[in-house]
Amino acid sequence: MTQQDPIRRLPAPRAGIADIPRFTPPPPAPAEAILLNTNENRFGASPAVAEAMARDLAEGRMNYYPPIEAEPLNRALAAVHGLDPDCVVSVGGCELLLPLALTAYAGPGDEVVWFGDGFRKFHGYILTAGATPVAVPREADAVGTLLAAVTARTRVVLIDNPGNPTGRMLPAAEIARLRAGLPPEILLMLDEAYVEFADTPRLGLDHVPGAGNVLVFRTLSKAYGLAGLRIGWAAGAAPLIETVKRVIPTFPLARPALAGALAALADREHLARVVAGCRAGREAATVRLRAAGWQVPDSQGNFILLCAGAPGTDPGAAAARLTARGVLVRLIPDFAGAAALRVTIGTPEDMDAFFVALGA
Ligand SMILES: Cc1ncc(COP(=O)(O)O)c(C=O)c1O
């Protein structure tokens, strides 16, 4: 028997999978670093979350599976947002829910239209489903550009609103125009991970009762400060949610995560405080950075994008200066052909440290 080259005997992944970029982890940050690089919530979660999780663990029921389809959370989310519980599905983070939902509606031979300057992970989610990503530029008439890209092979239009990394947002009237312009058999997936920080925090959910082809994705990672628990959810017409529930795990959330999520959802005052603090910090930082010569798009998220403007505003140099002073930010080497810096809005103390380190 001849020895075969073991490399050549490896199973080959499905088409497209090798093109999905892996996330490059940033270098380990010192404990005292100020993390403004991953759009986490620097204000923290409601104190009720840790209490509820501790109570849950103390019950010692980890030998039993958690509730099927995270049903208690679906009901709680539906109650908070005035939806039917059959119109809600929860899974361990939108990072999981988005590709699963895509897989249910698009596959090999199908096209998924998205904004090429939107959330970078979308490209990989579409390839995970086996579908073909069709990236369109976000031009002045963004909705017109999306609609013009729709072909007979299009199954899904996937957009982040507010968009990451700019924080720009398509207003309600434009979302309504997009929905009206799409044939009813094409699914509109609206990723609203940051919408709680926006002027219109209900946005996509207003379409849920009436539209049979809109799925709205939300997360508890951002405004609720539960990124470490991994909780994402989606809302849509009952038949769409029923379909998504076919492709999710039977037990999508661990017991302590479920307990924490319910507690976070119940603390509306904490949410309001975080959102108000973040919005105030965002507006103040935007004004100050523009005055210092940076170009900063109007953001509706918990982050802002700094693009070069006046002489001396160099995203690469600013990133190096900030990092050296322990303020971590996200340098995007090629945003619309140039470098840009995405900065998460932190607490007032974080933002003071940011401006001192930036020297602006
Ligand atoms: C636009 C967008 N969608 C989804 C996610 C991921 O959400 P989750 O933490 O629920 O997986 C992020 C995280 O940064 C995001 O920016």
The ligand as a MOL file (V3000), in Angstrom:
LIG
                    3D

  0  0  0     0  0            999 V3000
M  V30 BEGIN CTAB
M  V30 COUNTS 16 16 0 0 0
M  V30 BEGIN ATOM
M  V30 1 C -24.5900 45.0220 12.9430 0
M  V30 2 C -24.3610 43.9160 13.9200 0
M  V30 3 N -25.1500 42.8520 13.9120 0
M  V30 4 C -24.9850 41.8320 14.7740 0
M  V30 5 C -23.9600 41.8500 15.6920 0
M  V30 6 C -23.7710 40.6590 16.6000 0
M  V30 7 O -24.7540 40.6010 17.5760 0
M  V30 8 P -24.6800 39.4950 18.7380 0
M  V30 9 O -23.7790 40.0330 19.8020 0
M  V30 10 O -26.1100 39.3490 19.1850 0
M  V30 11 O -24.1460 38.2380 18.1510 0
M  V30 12 C -23.0940 42.9400 15.7500 0
M  V30 13 C -22.0060 42.9580 16.7370 0
M  V30 14 O -21.1220 43.7640 16.7410 0
M  V30 15 C -23.2960 43.9970 14.8340 0
M  V30 16 O -22.4710 45.0460 14.8170 0
M  V30 END ATOM
M  V30 BEGIN BOND
M  V30 1 1 1 2
M  V30 2 1 2 3
M  V30 3 2 2 15
M  V30 4 2 3 4
M  V30 5 1 4 5
M  V30 6 1 5 6
M  V30 7 2 5 12
M  V30 8 1 6 7
M  V30 9 1 7 8
M  V30 10 2 8 9
M  V30 11 1 8 10
M  V30 12 1 8 11
M  V30 13 1 12 13
M  V30 14 1 12 15
M  V30 15 2 13 14
M  V30 16 1 15 16
M  V30 END BOND
M  V30 END CTAB
M  END
